[in-house]
Amino acid sequence: MLNKIDVQDVVALAKKAGEAIMDIYQKDVEIEYKADESPLTEADKTAHAIIERGLKVLDQQNNTSIPLMSEEGKNIPYEERKSWDYFWMVDPVDGTKEFVKKNGEFTVNIALIHQGVPVLGVVYAPALNQMYWAKKGEGAFKDAKQLPIKKAHQRETYKIVASRSHMSEETQAYVDAIQTDKQKELVSIGSSLKICLVAEGEADIYPRLGPTMEWDTAAAHAVVLEAGKVINVYQQGEKMAGLAYNKQNLLNPFFIVA
């Protein structure tokens, strides 16, 4: 299945969704709120529709039939999706809070999952014009440069990435407990760009000891894996395990990107 998909087709689709998002970004944004009080905008719904249509076209071109799970799509019962071998996992606008604040730190996330593991991922930040992509066995890239771009020894500080809108007490305690010979530097940024900063070697670690959903991490997780880094579940005193997808509960456990 994976060999039928050209990652550049998915890159083009993310760009198309990004262009539509930017058209809306220039206007005054009307905000709705979901049941969990997270924001929803016209951009989320428009980008979802573009990506859904685009993936159906790819299905026709590649003679495949890959199901879609999207943050803005219909709720699919676990009994139906637990047997999926491959599926697309999409967050049309990751970082809606950053979109509303107009700080540019939001992304289009498109991932292909195979048996619980991301094997293809595209993360596009349209306001920043930054594109990350990866496909299993083909490497990870940012704007055509293979990742990682920077090595740890090339940085004078120990860079720790944290969420701009969701810094938790647990994360702060973890950051405080990190022991390093270098001076610690805390970098705050929105959306899945945090994960991508570790993948490209711009940061050392991203501890997320707070809630995220599977679609928040899947695309960037594929980039991390192909860049030779890991996302592990945070378990004090226990052996680390990789973050898994298509769980019955789509809420991610706490994790560390390193």
DOPA-733079 format. One record per residue (C-alpha): residue number from 1; residue in one letter; x, y negated, z. Coordinates in steps of 0.02 Angstrom, whole numbers, plus 50000, padded with zeros to 5 digits. Each point is the difference from the previous one (the first is absolute). Layout:
<filos>
<num = NUM, residu = a, u = X, v = Y, w = Z>;
...
</filos>
This chain:
<filos>
<num = 1, residu = m, u = 50000, v = 50000, w = 50000>;
<num = 2, residu = l, u = 50133, v = 49874, w = 50052>;
<num = 3, residu = n, u = 50098, v = 50022, w = 49839>;
<num = 4, residu = k, u = 49848, v = 49943, w = 49900>;
<num = 5, residu = i, u = 50001, v = 49828, w = 50083>;
<num = 6, residu = d, u = 50114, v = 49858, w = 49944>;
<num = 7, residu = v, u = 50030, v = 49889, w = 50151>;
<num = 8, residu = q, u = 50011, v = 49850, w = 49883>;
<num = 9, residu = d, u = 49816, v = 50023, w = 49957>;
<num = 10, residu = v, u = 49962, v = 49980, w = 50185>;
<num = 11, residu = v, u = 50117, v = 49849, w = 50010>;
<num = 12, residu = a, u = 49903, v = 49919, w = 49856>;
<num = 13, residu = l, u = 49835, v = 50036, w = 50089>;
<num = 14, residu = a, u = 50063, v = 49921, w = 50162>;
<num = 15, residu = k, u = 50053, v = 49846, w = 49901>;
<num = 16, residu = k, u = 49828, v = 49989, w = 49920>;
<num = 17, residu = a, u = 49917, v = 50008, w = 50171>;
<num = 18, residu = g, u = 50126, v = 49873, w = 50065>;
<num = 19, residu = e, u = 49957, v = 49876, w = 49862>;
<num = 20, residu = a, u = 49815, v = 50009, w = 50046>;
<num = 21, residu = i, u = 50043, v = 49979, w = 50184>;
<num = 22, residu = m, u = 50103, v = 49844, w = 49962>;
<num = 23, residu = d, u = 49854, v = 49922, w = 49903>;
<num = 24, residu = i, u = 49896, v = 50016, w = 50158>;
<num = 25, residu = y, u = 50146, v = 49948, w = 50112>;
<num = 26, residu = q, u = 50001, v = 49827, w = 49918>;
<num = 27, residu = k, u = 49819, v = 49968, w = 50053>;
<num = 28, residu = d, u = 49917, v = 49975, w = 50169>;
<num = 29, residu = v, u = 49978, v = 50179, w = 50059>;
<num = 30, residu = e, u = 49834, v = 50060, w = 50069>;
<num = 31, residu = i, u = 50028, v = 50122, w = 50141>;
<num = 32, residu = e, u = 49886, v = 50141, w = 50056>;
<num = 33, residu = y, u = 50035, v = 50111, w = 50150>;
<num = 34, residu = k, u = 49987, v = 50189, w = 50009>;
<num = 35, residu = a, u = 49932, v = 50097, w = 50147>;
<num = 36, residu = d, u = 50174, v = 50005, w = 50079>;
<num = 37, residu = e, u = 50010, v = 49809, w = 49981>;
<num = 38, residu = s, u = 50139, v = 50010, w = 49870>;
<num = 39, residu = p, u = 49982, v = 49872, w = 49859>;
<num = 40, residu = l, u = 49937, v = 50043, w = 49826>;
<num = 41, residu = t, u = 50011, v = 49881, w = 49851>;
<num = 42, residu = e, u = 49950, v = 49997, w = 49817>;
<num = 43, residu = a, u = 50182, v = 50043, w = 49961>;
<num = 44, residu = d, u = 49987, v = 50168, w = 50093>;
<num = 45, residu = k, u = 49845, v = 50050, w = 49902>;
<num = 46, residu = t, u = 50061, v = 49936, w = 49831>;
<num = 47, residu = a, u = 50170, v = 50086, w = 50016>;
<num = 48, residu = h, u = 49917, v = 50163, w = 50055>;
<num = 49, residu = a, u = 49889, v = 49999, w = 49845>;
<num = 50, residu = i, u = 50148, v = 49966, w = 49883>;
<num = 51, residu = i, u = 50105, v = 50139, w = 50077>;
<num = 52, residu = e, u = 49856, v = 50124, w = 50002>;
<num = 53, residu = r, u = 49966, v = 49969, w = 49814>;
<num = 54, residu = g, u = 50185, v = 50005, w = 49958>;
<num = 55, residu = l, u = 50028, v = 50168, w = 50086>;
<num = 56, residu = k, u = 49851, v = 50073, w = 49907>;
<num = 57, residu = v, u = 50081, v = 49945, w = 49837>;
<num = 58, residu = l, u = 50162, v = 50084, w = 50053>;
<num = 59, residu = d, u = 49902, v = 50158, w = 50039>;
<num = 60, residu = q, u = 49932, v = 49999, w = 49822>;
<num = 61, residu = q, u = 50172, v = 49967, w = 49924>;
<num = 62, residu = n, u = 50089, v = 50132, w = 50104>;
<num = 63, residu = n, u = 49859, v = 50130, w = 49996>;
<num = 64, residu = t, u = 49992, v = 50000, w = 50190>;
<num = 65, residu = s, u = 49862, v = 49980, w = 50129>;
<num = 66, residu = i, u = 50076, v = 49924, w = 50156>;
<num = 67, residu = p, u = 49882, v = 49941, w = 50138>;
<num = 68, residu = l, u = 50016, v = 49826, w = 50076>;
<num = 69, residu = m, u = 49999, v = 49944, w = 50181>;
<num = 70, residu = s, u = 49999, v = 49811, w = 50021>;
<num = 71, residu = e, u = 49977, v = 49886, w = 50149>;
<num = 72, residu = e, u = 49861, v = 49915, w = 49903>;
<num = 73, residu = g, u = 49927, v = 50159, w = 49926>;
<num = 74, residu = k, u = 49862, v = 50112, w = 50065>;
<num = 75, residu = n, u = 50030, v = 50099, w = 50159>;
<num = 76, residu = i, u = 50044, v = 50178, w = 49947>;
<num = 77, residu = p, u = 49962, v = 50138, w = 50127>;
<num = 78, residu = y, u = 50148, v = 50102, w = 50060>;
<num = 79, residu = e, u = 49910, v = 50161, w = 49949>;
<num = 80, residu = e, u = 50006, v = 49937, w = 49820>;
<num = 81, residu = r, u = 50176, v = 49930, w = 49995>;
<num = 82, residu = k, u = 50094, v = 50127, w = 50108>;
<num = 83, residu = s, u = 50020, v = 50115, w = 49849>;
<num = 84, residu = w, u = 50075, v = 49864, w = 49889>;
<num = 85, residu = d, u = 50171, v = 50050, w = 49931>;
<num = 86, residu = y, u = 50039, v = 49831, w = 49922>;
<num = 87, residu = f, u = 49908, v = 49835, w = 50026>;
<num = 88, residu = w, u = 50027, v = 49814, w = 49980>;
<num = 89, residu = m, u = 50003, v = 49895, w = 50158>;
<num = 90, residu = v, u = 49974, v = 49814, w = 49973>;
<num = 91, residu = d, u = 49996, v = 49841, w = 50101>;
<num = 92, residu = p, u = 49947, v = 49866, w = 49873>;
<num = 93, residu = v, u = 50057, v = 49858, w = 50113>;
<num = 94, residu = d, u = 50111, v = 50052, w = 50145>;
<num = 95, residu = g, u = 50019, v = 49852, w = 50116>;
<num = 96, residu = t, u = 49831, v = 49916, w = 49975>;
<num = 97, residu = k, u = 50037, v = 49892, w = 50152>;
<num = 98, residu = e, u = 50157, v = 49936, w = 49913>;
<num = 99, residu = f, u = 49898, v = 49972, w = 49841>;
<num = 100, residu = v, u = 49875, v = 49895, w = 50098>;
<num = 101, residu = k, u = 50143, v = 49902, w = 50082>;
<num = 102, residu = k, u = 50074, v = 49974, w = 49825>;
<num = 103, residu = n, u = 50177, v = 50045, w = 50052>;
<num = 104, residu = g, u = 50026, v = 50117, w = 49851>;
<num = 105, residu = e, u = 50042, v = 50153, w = 50106>;
<num = 106, residu = f, u = 49870, v = 50120, w = 49931>;
<num = 107, residu = t, u = 50018, v = 50147, w = 49882>;
<num = 108, residu = v, u = 49910, v = 50116, w = 49880>;
<num = 109, residu = n, u = 50035, v = 50179, w = 50058>;
<num = 110, residu = i, u = 49975, v = 50151, w = 49885>;
<num = 111, residu = a, u = 50064, v = 50172, w = 50054>;
<num = 112, residu = l, u = 49985, v = 50177, w = 49935>;
<num = 113, residu = i, u = 49992, v = 50129, w = 50140>;
<num = 114, residu = h, u = 50042, v = 50185, w = 49977>;
<num = 115, residu = q, u = 49958, v = 50118, w = 50143>;
<num = 116, residu = g, u = 50014, v = 49862, w = 50130>;
<num = 117, residu = v, u = 50159, v = 49920, w = 49933>;
<num = 118, residu = p, u = 50015, v = 49841, w = 49892>;
<num = 119, residu = v, u = 50087, v = 50048, w = 49837>;
<num = 120, residu = l, u = 49972, v = 49837, w = 49904>;
<num = 121, residu = g, u = 49976, v = 49825, w = 50065>;
<num = 122, residu = v, u = 49983, v = 49823, w = 49932>;
<num = 123, residu = v, u = 50001, v = 49847, w = 50113>;
<num = 124, residu = y, u = 49974, v = 49832, w = 49914>;
<num = 125, residu = a, u = 50005, v = 49831, w = 50086>;
<num = 126, residu = p, u = 49921, v = 49887, w = 49866>;
<num = 127, residu = a, u = 50025, v = 49834, w = 50090>;
<num = 128, residu = l, u = 50185, v = 50040, w = 50026>;
<num = 129, residu = n, u = 50018, v = 50086, w = 49829>;
<num = 130, residu = q, u = 50084, v = 50151, w = 50080>;
<num = 131, residu = m, u = 49971, v = 50176, w = 49936>;
<num = 132, residu = y, u = 50055, v = 50160, w = 50086>;
<num = 133, residu = w, u = 49972, v = 50173, w = 49925>;
<num = 134, residu = a, u = 50056, v = 50178, w = 50025>;
<num = 135, residu = k, u = 49965, v = 50173, w = 49932>;
<num = 136, residu = k, u = 50062, v = 50162, w = 50078>;
<num = 137, residu = g, u = 50165, v = 50050, w = 49920>;
<num = 138, residu = e, u = 50017, v = 49837, w = 49903>;
<num = 139, residu = g, u = 50058, v = 49879, w = 50136>;
<num = 140, residu = a, u = 49930, v = 49841, w = 50077>;
<num = 141, residu = f, u = 50012, v = 49827, w = 49924>;
<num = 142, residu = k, u = 49968, v = 49817, w = 50034>;
<num = 143, residu = d, u = 49982, v = 49898, w = 49840>;
<num = 144, residu = a, u = 50106, v = 50130, w = 49906>;
<num = 145, residu = k, u = 50139, v = 50004, w = 50131>;
<num = 146, residu = q, u = 50022, v = 50172, w = 50078>;
<num = 147, residu = l, u = 49976, v = 50010, w = 50188>;
<num = 148, residu = p, u = 50080, v = 49982, w = 50122>;
<num = 149, residu = i, u = 50076, v = 49836, w = 49940>;
<num = 150, residu = k, u = 50090, v = 49959, w = 50162>;
<num = 151, residu = k, u = 50092, v = 50111, w = 50126>;
<num = 152, residu = a, u = 49997, v = 49977, w = 50189>;
<num = 153, residu = h, u = 50185, v = 49953, w = 50007>;
<num = 154, residu = q, u = 49964, v = 49853, w = 49882>;
<num = 155, residu = r, u = 49892, v = 49915, w = 50132>;
<num = 156, residu = e, u = 50072, v = 49906, w = 50148>;
<num = 157, residu = t, u = 49842, v = 50025, w = 50105>;
<num = 158, residu = y, u = 49891, v = 50149, w = 50045>;
<num = 159, residu = k, u = 49838, v = 49955, w = 49911>;
<num = 160, residu = i, u = 49837, v = 50056, w = 50076>;
<num = 161, residu = v, u = 49838, v = 49975, w = 49902>;
<num = 162, residu = a, u = 49839, v = 49961, w = 50091>;
<num = 163, residu = s, u = 49822, v = 49961, w = 49948>;
<num = 164, residu = r, u = 49955, v = 49818, w = 49978>;
<num = 165, residu = s, u = 49818, v = 50025, w = 50055>;
<num = 166, residu = h, u = 50006, v = 50158, w = 50108>;
<num = 167, residu = m, u = 50147, v = 49995, w = 50121>;
<num = 168, residu = s, u = 49957, v = 50115, w = 50146>;
<num = 169, residu = e, u = 50070, v = 50007, w = 50177>;
<num = 170, residu = e, u = 50061, v = 50177, w = 49965>;
<num = 171, residu = t, u = 50095, v = 49943, w = 49846>;
<num = 172, residu = q, u = 50079, v = 49856, w = 50096>;
<num = 173, residu = a, u = 50055, v = 50121, w = 50137>;
<num = 174, residu = y, u = 50076, v = 50116, w = 49869>;
<num = 175, residu = v, u = 50094, v = 49854, w = 49921>;
<num = 176, residu = d, u = 50065, v = 49944, w = 50170>;
<num = 177, residu = a, u = 50064, v = 50176, w = 50036>;
<num = 178, residu = i, u = 50100, v = 50018, w = 49838>;
<num = 179, residu = q, u = 50186, v = 50012, w = 50037>;
<num = 180, residu = t, u = 50118, v = 49934, w = 49866>;
<num = 181, residu = d, u = 50174, v = 49923, w = 49989>;
<num = 182, residu = k, u = 49931, v = 49868, w = 49882>;
<num = 183, residu = q, u = 49891, v = 49853, w = 50043>;
<num = 184, residu = k, u = 49816, v = 50043, w = 49977>;
<num = 185, residu = e, u = 49903, v = 49901, w = 49872>;
<num = 186, residu = l, u = 49811, v = 50011, w = 49994>;
<num = 187, residu = v, u = 49917, v = 49976, w = 49830>;
<num = 188, residu = s, u = 49811, v = 49976, w = 49995>;
<num = 189, residu = i, u = 49908, v = 50031, w = 49837>;
<num = 190, residu = g, u = 49829, v = 50060, w = 49945>;
<num = 191, residu = s, u = 49931, v = 50156, w = 49914>;
<num = 192, residu = s, u = 50100, v = 50150, w = 49938>;
<num = 193, residu = l, u = 50144, v = 49882, w = 49957>;
<num = 194, residu = k, u = 50067, v = 50046, w = 50173>;
<num = 195, residu = i, u = 50026, v = 50180, w = 49946>;
<num = 196, residu = c, u = 50075, v = 49945, w = 49835>;
<num = 197, residu = l, u = 50129, v = 49890, w = 50088>;
<num = 198, residu = v, u = 50070, v = 50156, w = 50084>;
<num = 199, residu = a, u = 49993, v = 50097, w = 49836>;
<num = 200, residu = e, u = 50103, v = 49868, w = 49910>;
<num = 201, residu = g, u = 50126, v = 49988, w = 50142>;
<num = 202, residu = e, u = 49955, v = 49823, w = 50047>;
<num = 203, residu = a, u = 49951, v = 50060, w = 50175>;
<num = 204, residu = d, u = 50056, v = 50141, w = 50115>;
<num = 205, residu = i, u = 49838, v = 50053, w = 50084>;
<num = 206, residu = y, u = 49814, v = 49968, w = 50006>;
<num = 207, residu = p, u = 49916, v = 50066, w = 50157>;
<num = 208, residu = r, u = 49810, v = 49998, w = 49985>;
<num = 209, residu = l, u = 49927, v = 50041, w = 50170>;
<num = 210, residu = g, u = 49828, v = 49940, w = 49954>;
<num = 211, residu = p, u = 49854, v = 50055, w = 49889>;
<num = 212, residu = t, u = 50012, v = 50019, w = 49811>;
<num = 213, residu = m, u = 49901, v = 50103, w = 49874>;
<num = 214, residu = e, u = 50070, v = 50124, w = 49875>;
<num = 215, residu = w, u = 49971, v = 49883, w = 49852>;
<num = 216, residu = d, u = 50104, v = 49866, w = 50088>;
<num = 217, residu = t, u = 50157, v = 50107, w = 49991>;
<num = 218, residu = a, u = 49983, v = 50131, w = 49861>;
<num = 219, residu = a, u = 50072, v = 49904, w = 49850>;
<num = 220, residu = a, u = 50145, v = 49925, w = 50096>;
<num = 221, residu = h, u = 50033, v = 50171, w = 50080>;
<num = 222, residu = a, u = 50034, v = 50071, w = 49826>;
<num = 223, residu = v, u = 50125, v = 49858, w = 49972>;
<num = 224, residu = v, u = 50084, v = 50034, w = 50168>;
<num = 225, residu = l, u = 50019, v = 50186, w = 49963>;
<num = 226, residu = e, u = 50080, v = 49973, w = 49830>;
<num = 227, residu = a, u = 50116, v = 49869, w = 50076>;
<num = 228, residu = g, u = 50065, v = 50134, w = 50120>;
<num = 229, residu = k, u = 49915, v = 49930, w = 50156>;
<num = 230, residu = v, u = 49863, v = 50073, w = 50111>;
<num = 231, residu = i, u = 49836, v = 49958, w = 50084>;
<num = 232, residu = n, u = 49983, v = 50107, w = 50156>;
<num = 233, residu = v, u = 49861, v = 50013, w = 50126>;
<num = 234, residu = y, u = 50053, v = 49919, w = 50164>;
<num = 235, residu = q, u = 49996, v = 50130, w = 50139>;
<num = 236, residu = q, u = 50094, v = 49964, w = 50161>;
<num = 237, residu = g, u = 50111, v = 50145, w = 50049>;
<num = 238, residu = e, u = 49942, v = 50110, w = 49856>;
<num = 239, residu = k, u = 50072, v = 50044, w = 49831>;
<num = 240, residu = m, u = 49949, v = 49874, w = 49868>;
<num = 241, residu = a, u = 49882, v = 50057, w = 49862>;
<num = 242, residu = g, u = 49964, v = 49915, w = 49834>;
<num = 243, residu = l, u = 49843, v = 49897, w = 49975>;
<num = 244, residu = a, u = 49866, v = 50108, w = 49915>;
<num = 245, residu = y, u = 49851, v = 49954, w = 49891>;
<num = 246, residu = n, u = 49820, v = 50056, w = 49972>;
<num = 247, residu = k, u = 49975, v = 50037, w = 50184>;
<num = 248, residu = q, u = 49824, v = 50019, w = 50068>;
<num = 249, residu = n, u = 50026, v = 49833, w = 50088>;
<num = 250, residu = l, u = 50081, v = 49879, w = 49877>;
<num = 251, residu = l, u = 50073, v = 49895, w = 50141>;
<num = 252, residu = n, u = 50189, v = 50015, w = 50003>;
<num = 253, residu = p, u = 50091, v = 50043, w = 50161>;
<num = 254, residu = f, u = 50137, v = 49880, w = 50058>;
<num = 255, residu = f, u = 50153, v = 50014, w = 49887>;
<num = 256, residu = i, u = 50178, v = 49943, w = 49971>;
<num = 257, residu = v, u = 50072, v = 49957, w = 49829>;
<num = 258, residu = a, u = 50190, v = 50018, w = 49999>;
</filos>
